[in-house]
Each structure stands twice: as structure tokens, then as C-alpha cells.
């Protein structure tokens, strides 16, 4: 069964482009990484959702949304990336502001992935804002130390009050608990790596 019974002209987007109203009293420069604040575009600040790179200079002297900015929402772009090395191809890239790019995820905004090393501290990055999901990194409160290898937790022990003849058994249990905490830390690190790759 169909519902459309007549021509229905639609509004189409601009392919790899998008547009957003700008926050009040803000200037955006061409090439700036753009983030959203309460739905309005601004030069990206750490933690903003990244929505693309500004195509042109634009100034909004008025209220929020009075002027729009056009952004490229996907493509490949050459960026300065702090401490980028030739072995970092494939790594996720983050931004701490509109022109500062890093391989450090904590507190920063996901931009894309390194696809080519250009020179020390400079790389080509593939970005695609349409693939940003809602995945959130895990906070590891296990207290363990990740080392990329899950540890054997040993055999079960009895007598865990830690006194008298049971003191040695308590030490064994403590050692096993440490291994369990380390395993949780390893799992959290692996899940967070997958989350970064899925964005």
C-alpha cells in the first residue's frame, strides 16, 4: 500500500554541507571546528558535540540564531595534531577548542580518525559528523590497573576472616580480588576503545 498520491516536492540538504544558527555576539572563522551549545553553533569548546568545520568567516552581532554558518559535515581535512607520529594512523582525533587537536579523549570532543601522516604533528583526518552516536565512555571505578591481559583469578579459598589459621586465606582472597579489579579495568579500557572506533 502507498500513501503518496501526488507529487510532493521536498526540501533537500546540501550533501556534505549543513547549516546552524550561531550563538549571540559571536565570530566564526573559516576552518574553525564548530560545536553546538544549546542547539546553536559556536567555535568548538571541549566537550561540545562536533558538527563540522566552518566553510567561511561569519559574524553574528545580534541574538542567537540571527546569522547562520555553513559547515562541511564530512570529508578529509589536514589538521595540526599535538605529538602526532607516523604510527598514529587509524587513531581517533579529538578537539579541545576550535583549532587545537589531540589524540587525548578525556574531556575533549571527538572529531574523526587519522588516515594519513603528513609530517610530525600534522595529519590528514577523516571526519563524518553523521556517524556520531550516543555511546558514552565508561568511567572505571574498579581501582584496578589495566595491562591489556586478563588475569587468572586462581582457585577458590576458604576461611576469610583473616585471623588465626585463616590469615593466609585472606591474603589469597585479597590477591584474587586485585586480579578481578584489574580485569574490570582491562575490560573498561577495551570497551572505551571500541566506543571511540564506533563514533
N, C-alpha and C positions, 0 to 999 in steps of 0.2 A: 504494500500500500504506500502511496505517496501523498504528501500533504501540499506540496507546492503546485499550484495550478496556474501560475502566471509568471512572467519574468520578474525577477526580484533583484534589481541592481544592488550590489553590496559595496561597502567601503573596504578597500584593501590597504594593508600596511605597505611599507616601503622596502620589503625584503629584509635586507640586513640592517635596516635603519629603524630607529624608534624615536619618539619624542616625549618630553616631560616638561611640565611647568616647573619653573625654578623657584627656589625659596626666596623670600623677600630680600631686597637690597643685597644682591649677590652678583659677582662677576665670575664667569666661567671662561677659561682659556682653551683654545684649540688643543686637543691632545690630552686634556685633563681626564683622569679616571673619575667617573661620576657615580655617586651613591644616592640612595633615597633617604630622606628624612621626613617622616610623617607623610609620605607619598610624593614629596616634591624633590626635584633634583638639586644637588649641590656638589661642589668639589668633594670627592670622597673623603670621609673620615673613617678611621679604623673601626671596624665592626659594622659599617653600613652594608646594605645589600648592593653589590656592584651591578650596574645596569648598562655599562658600555663606556666608550671613550668619546668625548665631545668632538663633533665634526668642525666646529667653528667657534670663534670668540663670540660671546653674547653677554650683555649686561642687563640685569633686571633692577632698575632703580625703584620699582614700585613694590606692590604687595605680592605675596606668594601666588604663583601661577600667572602673573601678569605677562610674563615673557616665557617662551619655550626654548629648549635646547634640543637639537637633533644629535643623536648618538649613533655610533656604529655598535651594534649589539653582538656581532660575532665576526671573526676573521683572524688574521695573524698580524701581530704588531711587534716591532722591536722595542725592547724596554731595557733600561738600566736596572739590574737586579743585584742587590748587595751580595758580594762574595760569590757570585755565580762562577762555577768551574765547569770544565768540559764534561765531567762525569755527572752533571746535574740534569742532563736531558731526560725528559719524562717526569721531572719533579713538579709538584703543584707550586704555583706562584700566588703570593698574597700582596695586598697593599695596605700600608699604614696611613697613607694620605693620598692625595690626587696625583703625586709624582714620586712616591717612594715605594719601591717594590722589593720584596724579600721572599725567601723560602721558609720563613718562620710563620707558622699558622696562628699561634697564640695571640688572641686579641685583634687579629687583622682580618681583612676581607679577601675572600677567595677571588682570584682573577682568571686563572687558566693554568696551562701547563707549558713547560719549556719544551719546544720542539726542535730547537737548534741553538747550539752555542756559537755566538758570533765572535766574542773576544772576552777577556777577563772582565766580569761584571756586566756583560751585555749579552742578551739572548733574544731569540725570536719566540714569542709566546702565542699559542692558540687559545683564543678566548671565545666563549659562547654562552651568553647570559640566558639563553632559552633553556639550558640544561641545568640551571641551578635548582636544586631540590630543597627539601625541608629537613634534610639529615642534620642532626646536631651531634657534635663530638661528645664522647663520653668523658666525664670527669672521674679520674681514677683516684678513689679514696682508699684503696686497698692497703696502702703503705708498703707495697712490695716493690721490688727492683726488677724491672724488665730487662731481659738479656737475649730475647728472641728465641729462647728454647724453653719449652715446658718441662718442668722438673718432676721427677718421680717423687711421690709423697711417702714412700715407704709402706711398711705393713702396720696394721692396727696394733695399738698397745693398750694395756690395761693398767689400772691404778694410776690416777692422775691428780691425786690431792697434793703431790709434791712434798710430802713429809715422810719421814721414816724410810721404810723399804720401797716406797713409791716415788721417791725423789727422782731417780734416774728415769722413770717412765714419764714424768712430767717434762723433763728435758727433751725426751724423744718426741712428745706431742708438740712442744714448742717449735722444734725443728721442722716438723711436718706442717704446722700452721704457717711458718715462714715460707715454705715451699708453695703452699696453696696461695698465699698472698702474692708471691712472685708470679705464679701462673695467671692470676687475675690481672696483674699489671701487664703481662705479656699479651693477654687476650684483648685488653683495652687498647693497647698500642696498635695491635693488628686491626681491630675494628675501626679505629680512628684513621688508619692508613687507607682502609677501604672506603670510608666515608669521603676522604679527601679525593680519591680517584673517581668516585661516583659523581662528584659535583661538576 
